[in-house]
Amino acid sequence: MFKPITTAAVIGSGIMGSGIAAQLANVGISCLLLDIVPTQLTETEAAKGLTLEEPAVRSRLASSAIKQLAKTKPAPLYDERFAKRITPGNLEDDLHRISGVDWVIEVVVENLEVKRKLLSDIERYWRPGVVVSSNTSGISINEMTEGRSEDFRRHFLGTHFFNPPRYMKLLEIIPGENTDPGVVARMTEFAERKLGKTVVQAKDTPNFIANRIGTYGLLVTLREMIAKGLSVEEVDAVTGPAMGRPKSATFRTLDLVGLDTFVHVASNVFEHAANEQERAVFAIPNVLKELVAQGRLGEKSGQGFYKKVKGSEGSQILALDLDSMEYRPVRKPASGSLEAAKLAKGAKAKTKALLAGGDRYADFAWDVLKQVLLYSAEKVGEIADSIREIDEAMKWGFNWELGPFETWDAVGLPRSVARMEAEGLSIPAWVKDWLAQGNETFYKKESGVLFQASGLKYKQVDIPPERISLRELKEQNKVVKANSGASLIDLGDGVACLEFHSPNNAIGGDILAMISQSVEEVRRNFAGLVIANQGRNFCVGANLMLLLMEAQDEEWDEIDDIIRLFQSTMYNLKRFEKPVVAAPHRMTLGGGVEACMPADQVIAAAETYYGLVEAGVGLIPAGGGCKELALRASRHAGADGDLQPQLNRAFETIGMAKVSSSGHDAKTLGYLKEHDRVVVNPDYLIHEAKQAVLRMSAAGYEPPQEELIRVAGSEGKAVLQMGAIGMRESRYISDHDLLIAKKLAHVLAGGDVPPGSYVSEQFMLDLEREAFLSLCGEPKTRQRMQHMLATGKPLRN
């Protein structure tokens, strides 16, 4: 029986090492962060009279890395306070402390001899049963452990995180030839459940899975580009969303990664490839060599394939001209194939539309794609045992929407292979044998169960039961009710799930109607309700376009009806006699937050960006958001406590349209309650919400009763408004911001009633609605709404 991993040591405090330490701290693991002892004092240290023997100096590299975590963007920590879980140290004074941890991970320079020496030092203090791993991007796991004991090698493996570790979901686990399978299984489960990763098991080959396929694809793209005379912008237009790839496409991705880093990774395959044909593909093109030699390394040096410059009219993006090696303004390409891909819905349809375009961009896309598909097929069995692991690695390591084999299925396997053969390409024998068996896809589904090609048979893909897929449940006819904006889906075990699926999951009348219908259905036939979806974002708020149109037409009664419906729907949800759990993820804004607030518990994904942002469009929350924060202030203060500090906090949070940087930060901002929970792996989010519903139901759930809210009244309102006036006098906010702030203060304080008065929830909702309606009548609010819809950015008028 393996001991749970509760403590760890990370050796190497660079960007990657400190990022891994931060993610360990994020999930509650105490962590040592060790690095070498500095050989020189900094100017600051020298000025203080410190010496190289001072403990603070000797552990400076790790200490500085921990301090830097709070300044790094995007933030490596869910909450800055989690940095306290990381203890700095150095390799000379503190290496012995690794004997007290459960996992040691080295993240030092990518040099085989350096790693071998470090592992030798680690083994001196290693305790049997402790897992040791290397975060290498391509160095052989077996070669690293030459000279180590058999028991040490049994507990050693590769754990290749992708950068940044908090945000990149892929973790490649690479067993050595002596690694205990039990250790691999233990680390896989730990990484998935505790760290929130998608884990693939890679073979001990150069660059493992994702970097092997991804690097090949980038090099092929660059060579085809040069051969066909395409520009940087043209290639990125083809190899981005049009092909089911991220917006960074090819050259923005290279700039983000760093051209020197990419050259290092590609060179690793070039030096270790088994045959000359593969070595030729991984030879570094001259343009990359030249850019690296000139220090044009991408984003970290300010220029690579793109360059941002500031001019009189603001920032401008320039693109590299490969003929002159000079930068020029970006030119936006256009073609029939690109337009067709843009109009198509989903990665499968986009890729098919692009390839069918019949123009030079379609030809370029095919010439790149066919080589990547064939290379991926050639590497099955060499870099990974299954096509699924290759697909998952590319989706989560390079953010492709479809892996190579999923893409092949999407474009049509038999037809594409026939085209490849007609063009004189060699097809891997196993693919030809697979087709000869009469199979037309690498994947298939039967009765909701997924199968993948394995040998000459379909093999069931093992998916943990905790990974609930709403799409698959819908394919299994588990939809109970549905309209254009939402569906009620049977999750099994007496729990239903309300799923939003309107454009951007924005809340409109269709979603509100389905909430009411869902309450009635759950009342009759289910034990409780989960509110969740698996869209890109949980909910971006209310339907702003509808509100703007009604405001422009001065249909005030219509707006009043919309807000009353929203408020009453949320109020009824809060008073529902069966448990309700909301499970938000990623962007959860405005009305999306207000849709979660009535729930008995919120179980949020760690990557949840949660906020009442209505002030950004000139409004205030009017679906119960202000009322709920005022109610929490009342509860916190009790019958005799001071309400003002809590109200000040709520006023600032709403007035500044603050959005959490994580689920944990949503608690810090006061949006989530103490008993609300955060789940690291989003794949398990709906399962955890379902279990919460079942626990409450089994415990004999009682709905919350109506409660009166103690408010600060006219005096508290004056305090809030004076704070806003001070901000206006300091020119921190505009006149319109001040108007919004005064309305918000009026609502949060409970209006002009005497201080300490008790009011009903409906009284507070009425104040919300009145303030919202009055702000809709302001021209500057309508300008803000229009600007947000047009640009996606707030207007500070």
C-alpha positions in Angstrom: 0.0 0.0 0.0 1.5 3.3 -1.1 1.6 6.3 1.3 -0.4 9.3 0.0 1.7 12.2 -1.3 1.3 15.1 1.1 4.9 16.6 1.0 7.3 17.2 -1.9 10.7 18.6 -2.7 11.4 20.5 -6.0 15.0 20.8 -7.0 15.6 23.8 -9.3 13.9 27.1 -8.8 13.8 28.4 -12.3 10.5 29.3 -14.1 9.5 25.6 -14.5 10.7 24.5 -11.0 9.0 27.3 -9.2 5.9 26.9 -11.3 5.7 23.2 -10.3 6.2 24.1 -6.7 3.4 26.6 -7.0 1.0 24.1 -8.4 1.9 21.7 -5.6 1.2 24.5 -3.1 -2.1 25.2 -4.9 -3.4 21.8 -4.1 -2.3 21.8 -0.4 1.1 20.0 -0.6 3.9 21.3 1.5 6.9 21.8 -0.6 10.7 22.3 -0.3 12.2 24.4 -3.1 16.0 23.9 -3.4 18.6 25.4 -5.6 22.4 25.9 -5.8 24.3 28.2 -3.4 25.1 31.5 -5.1 28.8 32.3 -5.7 28.4 36.1 -5.6 26.6 38.6 -3.5 24.0 40.9 -5.0 24.6 44.7 -4.6 21.8 44.8 -2.0 23.4 41.9 0.0 26.8 43.6 -0.2 25.3 46.9 1.0 23.8 45.2 4.0 27.2 43.7 4.9 26.1 40.1 4.3 28.5 37.3 3.4 28.1 34.3 1.2 27.8 32.2 4.4 24.6 33.9 5.5 21.6 31.4 5.4 19.5 34.0 3.6 22.2 34.4 0.9 22.8 30.7 0.6 19.1 30.1 -0.1 18.6 33.3 -2.1 17.7 31.7 -5.4 14.8 29.7 -4.0 13.6 32.6 -1.8 13.7 35.0 -4.8 11.8 32.5 -6.9 9.0 32.2 -4.3 8.7 36.0 -4.0 8.5 36.3 -7.8 5.5 34.0 -7.9 3.3 36.8 -6.7 4.5 39.1 -9.5 4.4 36.6 -12.4 1.7 36.8 -15.0 -0.3 34.7 -15.6 -0.3 34.0 -11.8 1.2 30.6 -10.9 -0.7 30.5 -7.6 -4.4 30.2 -7.0 -4.0 32.5 -4.0 -0.8 34.4 -3.1 -1.1 33.2 0.5 -0.4 29.6 -0.8 3.3 30.7 -1.2 3.6 30.0 2.5 3.4 26.3 1.7 6.8 26.5 -0.1 9.9 26.5 2.0 13.2 27.7 0.4 16.5 26.1 0.8 19.7 25.1 -1.0 21.4 21.9 -2.1 24.4 22.1 0.2 22.5 22.8 3.5 19.1 21.3 2.9 19.3 18.3 0.6 19.1 16.0 3.6 15.6 17.2 4.2 14.3 15.3 1.2 14.3 12.2 3.4 11.2 13.5 5.0 9.1 14.1 1.8 6.9 11.8 -0.3 8.0 13.0 -3.7 11.2 14.5 -5.0 11.2 16.1 -8.5 14.3 17.5 -10.1 13.8 20.4 -12.5 17.4 21.4 -13.2 19.1 22.2 -16.5 18.5 19.8 -19.4 22.0 18.2 -19.3 22.4 14.5 -18.8 25.6 14.7 -16.7 24.1 17.3 -14.4 21.0 15.3 -13.8 23.1 12.1 -13.2 25.2 13.9 -10.6 22.1 15.3 -8.9 20.4 11.9 -8.7 23.5 10.4 -7.2 23.3 13.1 -4.5 19.6 12.5 -4.0 20.1 8.8 -3.4 22.4 9.6 -0.5 19.4 10.9 1.4 16.7 8.9 -0.3 14.3 6.9 1.8 12.9 3.7 0.3 9.3 4.3 -0.9 9.9 7.9 -1.9 9.1 8.6 -5.5 11.8 10.5 -7.5 11.1 12.0 -10.9 12.7 14.2 -13.5 10.8 17.0 -15.3 12.8 16.5 -18.5 11.4 17.5 -21.9 13.3 14.8 -23.7 16.4 13.3 -22.0 16.3 9.6 -21.6 14.9 8.4 -18.2 17.0 5.2 -18.4 20.3 7.0 -19.1 19.7 9.3 -16.2 19.7 6.5 -13.6 22.8 4.7 -14.7 24.7 3.8 -11.6 21.7 4.1 -9.3 20.5 1.2 -7.1 17.8 -1.2 -8.3 15.3 0.0 -5.6 16.0 3.6 -6.5 15.3 2.9 -10.2 12.1 1.1 -9.3 10.8 4.4 -7.7 12.1 6.7 -10.5 10.3 8.0 -13.6 9.8 11.0 -15.8 7.1 13.5 -15.0 7.0 16.0 -17.8 4.9 19.1 -16.9 4.1 21.6 -19.6 4.6 25.3 -19.0 3.0 27.1 -17.2 2.2 24.1 -14.9 -0.9 25.7 -13.3 -2.6 26.2 -16.7 -1.3 23.4 -18.9 -3.3 20.3 -18.2 -1.0 17.7 -19.8 1.4 15.6 -17.8 3.5 13.0 -19.6 4.6 10.2 -17.3 7.6 8.3 -18.6 8.5 5.0 -16.8 12.0 3.7 -17.0 12.7 0.1 -17.9 13.0 -0.7 -14.1 10.1 1.5 -12.8 7.6 -0.3 -10.6 4.2 -0.4 -12.4 2.6 0.3 -9.1 4.6 3.6 -8.8 3.3 4.6 -12.3 -0.3 3.8 -11.3 0.1 5.7 -8.1 1.5 8.8 -9.7 -1.0 8.7 -12.5 -3.9 8.7 -10.0 -2.3 11.4 -7.9 -1.7 13.6 -10.9 -5.2 13.3 -12.2 -7.1 13.6 -8.9 -4.8 15.9 -6.9 -3.0 18.0 -9.5 -5.9 18.1 -12.0 -3.9 16.8 -14.9 -4.6 14.8 -18.0 -2.0 12.1 -17.8 -0.5 10.2 -20.8 2.0 7.4 -20.5 4.9 8.0 -22.9 7.8 5.7 -23.9 11.4 6.7 -23.1 12.1 8.2 -26.5 13.4 11.6 -27.6 10.9 14.4 -26.7 8.3 11.8 -25.6 4.9 12.3 -27.2 3.7 15.9 -27.5 7.0 17.6 -28.2 7.9 14.9 -30.7 4.7 15.3 -32.8 4.4 19.0 -32.2 8.0 19.8 -33.1 7.7 17.7 -36.2 4.5 19.6 -37.2 6.0 23.0 -36.7 9.1 22.1 -38.8 7.0 20.6 -41.6 4.9 23.8 -41.6 7.9 26.0 -41.8 9.4 24.0 -44.7 6.1 23.9 -46.6 5.7 27.6 -46.1 9.2 28.3 -47.6 8.6 26.0 -50.5 5.2 27.6 -51.3 6.2 31.2 -50.7 3.6 31.9 -48.0 3.9 34.7 -45.5 4.0 34.4 -41.7 0.4 35.7 -41.4 -0.9 33.4 -44.1 0.5 30.4 -42.4 -1.0 31.4 -39.0 -4.4 32.0 -40.7 -4.3 28.5 -42.0 -2.8 26.7 -39.0 -4.9 28.3 -36.3 -8.7 27.8 -35.5 -9.3 27.1 -39.2 -7.5 23.8 -38.6 -8.8 23.2 -35.1 -5.6 24.7 -33.5 -5.2 27.6 -31.0 -5.2 31.2 -32.1 -1.4 31.3 -31.6 -1.2 29.0 -34.6 2.4 28.3 -35.7 4.5 31.4 -35.4 2.8 33.0 -32.4 3.3 29.7 -30.7 7.0 29.7 -31.6 7.4 33.2 -30.3 5.7 32.3 -27.0 7.8 29.1 -26.6 11.0 30.9 -27.5 12.9 30.2 -30.7 16.0 29.1 -28.8 13.9 26.7 -26.7 12.3 25.3 -29.8 15.7 24.8 -31.5 17.0 22.9 -28.4 13.9 20.6 -28.4 14.2 19.9 -32.1 17.9 19.3 -31.9 17.3 16.6 -29.3 15.4 14.5 -31.9 18.0 15.4 -34.6 20.8 14.0 -32.4 18.9 10.9 -31.3 16.7 9.9 -34.3 17.1 6.4 -35.5 17.3 7.1 -39.2 18.6 9.8 -41.6 15.2 10.5 -43.1 13.8 11.5 -39.7 17.0 13.4 -38.9 16.6 15.4 -42.1 13.1 16.6 -40.9 14.5 17.7 -37.5 17.4 19.6 -39.0 17.1 23.2 -38.0 16.0 25.5 -40.9 18.4 28.4 -41.6 15.8 31.0 -40.8 15.5 29.7 -37.2 19.3 29.5 -36.9 19.6 33.1 -38.1 16.9 34.5 -35.8 18.4 32.8 -32.7 21.9 34.0 -33.7 20.6 37.5 -33.8 18.9 37.2 -30.5 15.4 37.4 -32.0 14.0 34.7 -29.7 10.3 35.6 -29.7 8.3 37.3 -27.0 11.0 37.1 -24.3 13.3 39.2 -26.5 10.6 41.5 -27.9 10.8 40.1 -31.4 10.8 36.8 -33.3 8.4 36.0 -36.1 6.4 39.0 -34.8 7.3 42.2 -33.3 5.2 44.7 -31.3 6.0 48.4 -31.7 4.5 51.5 -30.2 3.6 54.4 -32.5 1.6 57.6 -32.3 -1.6 55.6 -32.7 -0.8 53.0 -30.1 0.8 49.5 -30.4 1.1 47.8 -33.8 2.0 44.2 -34.6 4.6 43.7 -37.3 5.4 40.4 -39.1 8.7 39.1 -40.3 9.3 39.0 -44.0 11.4 35.9 -44.6 12.9 37.3 -47.8 14.3 40.5 -46.3 14.4 39.4 -42.7 12.8 42.8 -41.9 9.5 43.5 -40.2 6.5 45.0 -41.9 2.8 45.7 -41.0 0.7 42.5 -40.7 -1.5 41.8 -43.7 -4.7 39.9 -43.1 -5.1 37.1 -45.7 -8.5 36.1 -47.2 -9.6 33.2 -49.3 -12.6 31.0 -49.9 -11.2 28.2 -47.9 -10.5 30.4 -44.9 -13.9 32.0 -45.0 -15.6 28.5 -45.3 -13.6 27.3 -42.3 -14.6 30.4 -40.3 -18.3 29.9 -41.0 -18.2 26.2 -40.1 -19.1 25.1 -36.5 -16.6 23.0 -34.6 -13.1 21.7 -35.3 -14.2 18.8 -37.4 -16.3 20.9 -39.7 -13.8 23.7 -39.9 -11.0 21.3 -40.9 -13.1 19.6 -43.6 -14.2 23.0 -45.0 -10.6 24.3 -45.1 -9.3 21.2 -46.9 -12.2 21.3 -49.4 -11.6 24.9 -50.3 -9.7 24.2 -53.5 -7.3 27.2 -53.3 -3.6 27.4 -52.3 -4.4 27.7 -48.6 -6.4 24.5 -48.8 -3.5 22.8 -50.6 -1.0 24.1 -48.0 -3.2 22.8 -45.2 -3.4 19.4 -46.8 0.4 19.2 -47.4 1.1 19.9 -43.8 -1.7 17.9 -42.3 -1.0 14.7 -44.3 2.6 14.6 -43.1 1.6 15.1 -39.5 -1.0 12.3 -39.7 1.4 9.8 -41.3 4.2 10.7 -38.8 1.8 10.2 -35.9 0.8 6.8 -37.3 4.4 5.8 -37.8 5.2 6.6 -34.1 2.4 4.4 -32.6 4.2 1.8 -30.5 7.4 3.8 -30.5 6.5 6.9 -28.5 3.2 5.6 -27.0 1.2 2.4 -26.9 -2.1 3.8 -28.0 -3.5 6.4 -30.5 -5.5 7.8 -27.6 -2.4 8.8 -25.7 -1.0 10.6 -28.8 -4.3 12.4 -29.3 -4.6 13.4 -25.7 -1.0 14.6 -25.6 -1.6 16.9 -28.6 -4.9 18.3 -27.3 -3.6 19.1 -23.8 0.0 19.8 -24.6 -0.4 21.9 -27.8 -4.1 22.9 -27.3 -5.2 21.2 -30.5 -9.0 20.7 -30.5 -8.6 17.3 -32.2 -5.7 14.9 -31.9 -4.1 13.5 -35.1 -6.2 10.4 -35.2 -9.4 12.3 -34.3 -8.5 14.6 -37.1 -8.0 11.7 -39.5 -11.4 10.4 -38.6 -12.9 13.9 -39.1 -11.5 14.3 -42.7 -12.4 10.7 -43.7 -9.9 7.9 -43.1 -10.4 5.8 -46.3 -10.7 8.8 -48.6 -7.7 10.6 -47.2 -5.5 7.5 -47.3 -6.5 6.9 -51.0 -5.4 10.5 -51.7 -2.1 10.1 -49.9 -1.4 6.9 -51.9 -2.3 8.6 -55.1 0.2 11.3 -54.3 2.9 8.6 -53.8 3.1 8.6 -50.0 3.9 5.5 -48.0 1.2 4.5 -45.6 2.2 2.7 -42.3 1.4 -1.0 -42.6 -0.8 -1.1 -39.6 -3.1 1.6 -41.0 -3.4 -0.3 -44.3 -4.2 -3.5 -42.3 -6.7 -1.6 -40.3 -8.5 -0.4 -43.4 -8.3 -3.9 -45.0 -10.3 -5.2 -42.0 -13.2 -3.0 -43.2 -12.7 -0.3 -40.5 -13.3 3.3 -41.6 -12.5 5.1 -38.4 -9.9 4.9 -35.6 -12.6 5.5 -33.0 -16.2 4.4 -32.7 -18.9 4.6 -30.1 -21.4 1.9 -29.2 -24.2 2.5 -26.7 -22.2 5.5 -25.4 -19.0 3.6 -24.9 -15.9 4.8 -26.7 -13.6 2.4 -28.5 -10.2 3.0 -30.2 -8.1 1.1 -32.7 -5.7 -1.3 -31.0 -3.9 -3.9 -33.1 -6.5 -5.1 -35.6 -9.4 -4.7 -33.1 -11.4 -2.0 -31.4 -10.5 -1.7 -27.7 -12.7 0.0 -25.1 -11.3 3.3 -23.9 -11.2 3.2 -20.1 -12.7 6.4 -18.8 -13.1 6.9 -15.0 -16.7 7.0 -13.9 -16.0 10.4 -12.3 -15.6 12.0 -15.7 -19.2 12.8 -16.5 -19.7 14.0 -20.1 -23.0 15.9 -20.7 -22.6 15.4 -24.4 -22.4 11.7 -24.1 -25.4 11.6 -21.8 -27.3 13.6 -24.4 -26.2 11.0 -27.0 -27.7 8.4 -24.7 -31.1 10.1 -24.7 -30.8 11.3 -21.1 -32.3 14.7 -21.9 -35.4 15.2 -19.8 -36.4 18.7 -21.0 -34.8 21.2 -23.4 -35.2 24.5 -25.2 -32.9 26.7 -27.2 -31.0 28.0 -24.2 -30.8 25.1 -21.7 -31.4 21.4 -21.1 -32.3 19.3 -18.1 -30.2 16.1 -18.2 -30.5 13.0 -16.0 -27.2 12.3 -14.3 -28.4 9.1 -12.8 -28.9 8.2 -9.1 -31.8 10.6 -8.9 -29.8 13.8 -9.7 -30.5 16.1 -12.7 -28.3 18.6 -14.3 -29.4 22.0 -15.7 -27.1 22.7 -18.7 -26.8 26.2 -20.3 -26.1 26.1 -24.0 -27.2 29.5 -25.4 -24.6 31.6 -27.3 -21.8 32.2 -24.8 -24.2 30.7 -22.2 -25.7 34.1 -21.7 -28.8 34.1 -19.6 -32.0 35.0 -21.4 -35.7 34.2 -21.2 -35.1 30.7 -22.5 -32.7 29.8 -19.7 -34.9 31.3 -17.1 -37.9 29.4 -18.4 -35.9 26.1 -18.3 -34.8 26.8 -14.7 -38.4 27.1 -13.7 -39.4 24.0 -15.6 -36.4 22.1 -14.1 -37.5 23.0 -10.6 -40.9 21.5 -11.3 -39.4 18.4 -12.9 -36.9 17.8 -10.1 -39.6 18.4 -7.5 -41.6 15.5 -9.0 -38.9 13.0 -10.0 -35.4 13.8 -8.7 -33.5 14.1 -5.4 -31.8 17.3 -6.3 -30.3 19.5 -9.0 -26.8 20.4 -10.3 -26.4 23.6 -12.4 -23.4 23.0 -14.7 -22.3 22.9 -18.2 -19.2 22.0 -20.2 -19.0 24.9 -22.5 -15.9 27.0 -22.9 -17.2 29.2 -20.1 -19.9 28.7 -17.5 -21.8 31.9 -18.2 -20.8 35.4 -19.4 -23.8 37.0 -17.8 -27.2 38.2 -19.0 -28.1 38.8 -22.6 -26.6 42.2 -22.9 -27.7 42.7 -26.6 -31.4 42.2 -25.6 -31.1 44.7 -22.7 -29.4 47.3 -25.0 -32.1 46.9 -27.6 -34.9 47.4 -25.1 -33.1 50.4 -23.5 -32.5 52.0 -26.9 -36.2 51.6 -27.6 -37.1 52.9 -24.2 -39.1 49.8 -23.4 -38.8 50.3 -19.6 -41.7 48.0 -18.8 -40.0 45.2 -20.8 -36.7 45.6 -18.9 -38.6 45.7 -15.6 -40.3 42.4 -16.6 -37.0 40.8 -17.5 -35.4 41.8 -14.2 -38.5 40.7 -12.2 -38.4 37.3 -13.9 -34.7 36.9 -13.2 -35.1 37.9 -9.6 -38.1 35.7 -9.0 -36.5 32.7 -10.7 -33.4 33.0 -8.6 -35.5 33.5 -5.4 -37.5 30.4 -6.1 -34.4 28.4 -6.8 -33.0 29.5 -3.4 -36.2 28.4 -1.6 -36.5 25.1 -3.5 -37.2 22.2 -1.2 -34.5 20.0 -2.8 -30.8 20.5 -2.7 -29.2 22.6 -5.5 -25.4 22.7 -6.2 -23.8 25.0 -8.8 -20.6 24.0 -10.5 -19.1 27.0 -12.3 -15.9 27.0 -14.4 -13.8 29.5 -16.2 -15.6 32.8 -17.0 -18.6 33.1 -14.7 -19.7 36.7 -14.8 -22.6 38.9 -13.8 -25.8 36.9 -14.1 -23.7 33.7 -14.1 -22.6 34.5 -10.6 -26.2 35.4 -9.6 -27.3 32.0 -11.0 -24.9 30.3 -8.6 -25.7 32.4 -5.6 -29.1 30.7 -4.8 -27.4 27.3 -4.7 -27.0 25.5 -1.4 -23.4 24.9 -2.3 -21.0 26.1 -5.0 -18.4 23.6 -6.2 -16.2 25.6 -8.5 -13.4 24.6 -10.8 -10.0 25.9 -9.6 -9.8 27.8 -12.9 -13.0 29.9 -12.3 -12.9 33.6 -13.0 -15.9 34.8 -11.0 -17.2 38.3 -10.7 -20.1 40.7 -10.6 -19.0 42.9 -13.5 -22.1 44.9 -14.2 -20.4 48.2 -13.3 -18.2 47.7 -16.4 -21.3 48.2 -18.6 -22.7 51.0 -16.5 -25.1 48.9 -14.4 -25.3 47.2 -11.0 -26.2 43.5 -10.3 -30.0 43.2 -10.2 -30.5 39.4 -10.1 -29.9 39.2 -6.4 -26.1 39.8 -6.4 -26.3 43.0 -4.3 -28.9 41.4 -2.0 -26.8 38.3 -1.4 -23.7 40.2 -0.4 -25.7 42.5 1.9 -27.2 39.4 3.4 -23.8 37.9 4.0 -22.6 41.1 5.6 -25.7 41.0 7.9 -24.9 37.4 8.9 -21.3 38.1 9.5 -22.0 41.1 11.7 -24.8 39.5 13.7 -27.3 41.5 15.7 -24.8 43.9 17.2 -21.7 43.9 15.1 -20.4 46.6 12.8 -21.8 46.2 9.3 -19.6 48.8 7.6 -16.4 46.9 7.0 -18.3 44.1 5.2 -20.3 46.6 3.2 -17.2 48.5 2.3 -15.7 45.3 1.0 -18.8 44.4 -1.1 -19.0 47.9 -2.4 -15.4 47.9 -3.6 -15.7 44.4 -5.1 -18.9 45.2 -7.1 -18.0 48.8 -7.9 -14.6 47.9 -9.2 -16.1 44.9 -11.1 -13.5 42.6 -9.5 -13.1 39.2 -11.1 -11.4 36.3 -9.2 -8.2 34.9 -10.6 -9.2 31.4 -9.4 -11.9 29.6 -7.4 -9.9 30.1 -4.3 -9.6 33.8 -5.0 -13.4 33.9 -5.4 -13.6 33.0 -1.7 -11.1 35.8 -0.8 -13.3 38.3 -2.6 -16.3 37.1 -0.8 -18.2 35.7 -3.8 -18.0 32.1 -2.4 -19.0 31.1 1.1 -16.8 29.1 3.5 -18.5 25.8 2.9 -18.2 26.2 -0.9 -15.5 24.0 -2.4 -12.9 24.2 -5.2 -12.1 21.2 -7.5 -8.8 21.1 -9.3 -9.6 18.7 -12.1 -12.5 20.2 -14.2 -13.3 16.7 -15.6 -14.5 15.7 -12.1 -16.5 18.9 -11.4 -20.0 17.6 -12.2 -19.3 14.3 -10.4 -18.3 16.2 -7.3 -21.4 18.4 -7.5 -23.6 15.3 -8.0 -22.1 13.7 -4.9 -22.8 16.9 -2.9 -26.5 16.8 -3.9 -26.7 13.1 -2.8 -25.1 13.8 0.5 -27.5 16.7 1.3 -30.4 14.6 0.2 -29.4 11.6 2.3 -28.9 13.9 5.4 -32.6 15.0 5.2 -32.3 18.3 3.3 -34.2 21.3 4.6 -34.4 24.4 2.4 -33.2 27.8 3.7 -35.9 29.9 5.2 -36.6 33.6 4.5 -34.5 35.8 6.7 -34.4 39.5 7.4 -31.4 41.5 6.5 -29.9 44.0 9.0 -28.8 47.0 6.9 -26.6 50.0 7.5 -29.2 52.4 6.2 -28.7 56.1 5.5 -25.5 56.4 7.6 -23.8 53.4 5.9 -24.9 54.7 2.5 -23.3 58.1 3.3 -20.0 56.4 4.2 -19.9 54.4 1.0 -20.8 57.5 -1.1 -18.2 59.6 0.5 -15.6 57.0 -0.4 -16.7 57.2 -4.0 -16.7 61.0 -4.0 -13.1 60.9 -2.7 -12.2 58.6 -5.6 -13.8 61.0 -8.1 -11.9 64.0 -6.6 -8.7 62.0 -7.0 -9.7 61.4 -10.7 -9.6 57.7 -10.1 -13.1 57.3 -11.4 -15.3 59.3 -13.9 -18.6 61.2 -13.2 -20.5 58.2 -14.6 -18.6 55.8 -12.3 -19.6 58.0 -9.4 -23.3 57.9 -10.4 -23.1 54.1 -10.6 -21.3 54.0 -7.2 -24.0 56.2 -5.6 -26.7 53.9 -6.9 -24.8 50.8 -5.6 -24.3 52.4 -2.2 -28.0 53.1 -2.0 -28.8 49.4 -2.7 -26.1 47.8 -0.5 -27.0 50.0 2.5 -30.7 49.2 2.2 -31.7 52.7 1.0 -32.5 55.5 3.4 -33.9 53.5 6.3 -32.6 54.1 9.8 -29.2 52.3 10.6 -29.7 48.8 11.9 -33.1 48.3 10.3 -34.2 44.9 9.3 -35.6 44.5 5.8 -36.8 41.6 3.7 -35.0 40.1 0.7 -37.7 41.3 -1.6 -37.2 44.9 -0.3 -33.5 44.6 -1.3 -34.5 43.1 -4.7 -36.8 46.0 -5.3 -33.9 48.4 -4.6 -31.7 46.5 -7.1 -34.3 46.6 -9.8 -35.0 50.3 -9.4 -31.3 51.2 -9.6 -30.8 49.0 -12.6 -33.7 50.5 -14.5 -32.6 54.1 -13.7 -29.1 53.3 -15.0 -30.5 51.8 -18.2 -31.9 55.2 -18.9 -28.5 56.8 -18.8 -26.9 57.5 -22.3 -23.4 56.8 -20.9 -24.6 53.4 -19.7 -25.9 52.6 -23.2 -22.6 53.7 -24.6 -20.8 51.3 -22.3 -23.1 48.4 -23.2 -22.7 49.1 -26.9 -18.9 49.3 -26.6 -18.7 46.0 -24.7 -20.8 44.2 -27.3 -18.6 45.7 -30.1 -15.2 45.2 -28.6 -15.5 42.9 -25.7 -13.8 45.5 -23.5 -15.2 48.0 -21.0 -15.5 51.7 -21.8 -14.5 54.1 -19.1 -16.6 57.1 -20.1 
